[in-house]
Structures are given as C-alpha cells and as structure tokens.
Amino acid sequence: MRKVSVLAVAMLVVLMPLGFANSVCDAVDSHEYLKSSGAKLVRGAGNVALSWVEIFREPIINQNKWEGVGRGFWQAGVRAVAGALEAATFFIPNVKIPQPSPSCPTDLVNTEKNQTTKT
C-alpha cells in the first residue's frame, strides 16, 4: 500500500504543472531564459507522460480506423521521443525540437480544439 501511495504522489507532482500547460506552452518561445527553459521542461515531460493518448486519439479523428491505429502507435512514439529530447535540452532554450501536432500535451484531450478530421 505504501508503494501505491508513493507512486500516486509522484504522479501528482509530475503531472501537476500540466494544469498550467496552456500558459506554459505559450511561454516556450519567450525571450526570458527562466520562463523559456522551465516551459520546455514542463512541455517535454507532459509530452512524454501523455504520449499514450495518441493510441486512442488517432483512430477517433481518422476516417479509416485501421490507419488511425497505425498512426496512433507512430504518433505516440514520436511524441514520447520529442518530449524526452525537449526535456533533456530544457537548459538550452534556443534548441528547437520539432514537435508533433498539437505541440501542447493538454490539446490532446481538448476536443474543442481538435474538431478537424484527417482524410
């Protein structure tokens, strides 16, 4: 039971900054070092933590469900690698890591912004 409690607290600590992710994702391109580097770290960690959502999101937004499954696994890997690279290079804010669309991890589950369907 103690391990579960420790894991739950650790997940809360890691995922808590995602509550402020919209402002954080906008701050990645800031010219202030602390704001930009902190935003890169949070966005990178968020992309790694929520990369698995792509597996379920892509079949929903694609017309062809089987293509969506394939794209979901591919996008999950791409998002995890891009997030890990961004988190690893957070102390160098000028390094621009290509991000999958949407670049902000909270937009993965925000259905209002993702109304477009891929063909």
Helices and strands as residue ranges (DSSP letters): H 2-15, G 16-20, H 21-27, H 33-49, H 53-61, H 65-88, G 105-108
